[in-house]
Amino acid sequence: MKKIIFVLVFVLIAVSSLEAKKPFYYGRVTFHTFYYSLAPYGEWIEIDYGIYAWRPTRIYVGWSPYLVGRWVWTPYGWYWDSYEPFGWAVYHYGRWYYDDYYGWIWIPDYEWAPAWVEWRYTDGYIGWAPLPPYASFSITIGIRFSINWYSPHYYWHFVPVKYFCGYEVHHYVVAPKYKYRIYRESKTSLDYKYEGGRILNYGIDRKFIERNGGRVIEARIEETTRIRDLTDRRNDEKDRVIIYRPDEREINRNIDVKIRRTERQTSLDLNKIQTPRERFEIRDRERNNEIGERHKRDENNFRDRSLDRNIERNDERNFERRENIDHERLRNESRENLYQRNRYENEMKQNFPQERKSNREFEFRKESNQRSLESSGFERDREERRIEFKRQNPSPNLQRDESRSRENFDGRQLERKRER
């Protein structure tokens, strides 16, 4: 039992020591190296505290990562030889993600690899897609994902097998409308290894390419510390690959970093990102100035709000005062009008008593006649209603009298006929 426990402890120590080792290129670059090298070709944004992303801006419509370049076979496996000036960084470090608002964004990481892609293949096509920030490399496991991830079909580039190692492979990429069909029929492949302090990419078996009519180009690797060597190479040197490794002066170079804070939230799940967060403060002086300006703006806004409230209170008081003045003026006018009317009536009583008496008698007669007309009209209406009611509802006596009168009339008519 003790031997088994000892063996397990030894295995755990060995695994932890392997995990503690970093790839050969780990730590050879810093965030500042990425920042000043990529700033001329795009924009740096801060998508969350400690998470910074770079988005290319000097690109054409329809651009995507791992498109402008070629695939070559090297001692490190499949190496992506980019023709873009920023390719040494974004295709050998870090991860890519397509955001619905910002488009393609690159999130830095410090582990070097010949290419950070995943593979798919059929008998006639080979495809590759950039690994997302949810992917990380483990020495014992290889590539692992923090979420259940499947790269969408628009992430992928598919080319016929025989053109896979073409010098300008982007000319042979199939059109987007055919991607989904090939993607659905393809098989996945993701084979990363760690040997000799380096990460190796063996995603597609080179024998599979050769069996299906493809020609594999083997290239030797040269390292340089000058970025100019990447841009000055000739097109006829197809069997040579240049890897840029910044020297110590570039790595230790410290510059003032200015990164824009994003205004809109990204669709990336920030809690599942496997790339390291930057723990240094960017633009300390500018941040402090910005905080001071924010405090000043808050104070000014508070002062403005207080002033607005005082103005509103004064306006309310002035409005109430104006209303009180208007009410007082109306009351005074009504008192004045009442006084003038009473005064006029008193003068009329004193100066024209007979006319007022005759006016009162005329008004009395007018009102009496009106009442009599109204009463006569009422009586007339009541009599008409009574006659109409009797006509519609005759009494039995009235019916009997009418029948008798009708019989008498008929008898008289009969006697007249007989006399004739």
Secondary structure as GFF3:
##gff-version 3
##sequence-region A 1 420
A	DSSP	alpha_helix	2	20	.	.	.	ID=ss1
A	DSSP	alpha_helix	31	38	.	.	.	ID=ss2
A	DSSP	three_ten_helix	39	41	.	.	.	ID=ss3
A	DSSP	beta_strand	42	48	.	.	.	ID=ss4
A	DSSP	beta_strand	51	56	.	.	.	ID=ss5
A	DSSP	beta_strand	69	74	.	.	.	ID=ss6
A	DSSP	beta_strand	77	82	.	.	.	ID=ss7
A	DSSP	alpha_helix	87	90	.	.	.	ID=ss8
A	DSSP	beta_strand	95	99	.	.	.	ID=ss9
A	DSSP	beta_strand	103	107	.	.	.	ID=ss10
A	DSSP	beta_strand	117	121	.	.	.	ID=ss11
A	DSSP	beta_strand	125	130	.	.	.	ID=ss12
A	DSSP	beta_strand	135	138	.	.	.	ID=ss13
A	DSSP	beta_strand	142	145	.	.	.	ID=ss14
A	DSSP	three_ten_helix	153	155	.	.	.	ID=ss15
A	DSSP	beta_strand	157	160	.	.	.	ID=ss16
A	DSSP	three_ten_helix	161	163	.	.	.	ID=ss17
A	DSSP	three_ten_helix	169	172	.	.	.	ID=ss18
A	DSSP	alpha_helix	176	185	.	.	.	ID=ss19
A	DSSP	beta_strand	187	189	.	.	.	ID=ss20
A	DSSP	beta_strand	192	195	.	.	.	ID=ss21
A	DSSP	beta_strand	198	201	.	.	.	ID=ss22
A	DSSP	alpha_helix	206	211	.	.	.	ID=ss23
A	DSSP	beta_strand	220	224	.	.	.	ID=ss24
A	DSSP	alpha_helix	228	231	.	.	.	ID=ss25
A	DSSP	beta_strand	240	244	.	.	.	ID=ss26
A	DSSP	alpha_helix	248	251	.	.	.	ID=ss27
A	DSSP	beta_strand	260	261	.	.	.	ID=ss28
A	DSSP	three_ten_helix	270	272	.	.	.	ID=ss29
A	DSSP	alpha_helix	284	351	.	.	.	ID=ss30
A	DSSP	alpha_helix	353	392	.	.	.	ID=ss31
A	DSSP	alpha_helix	396	419	.	.	.	ID=ss32
###
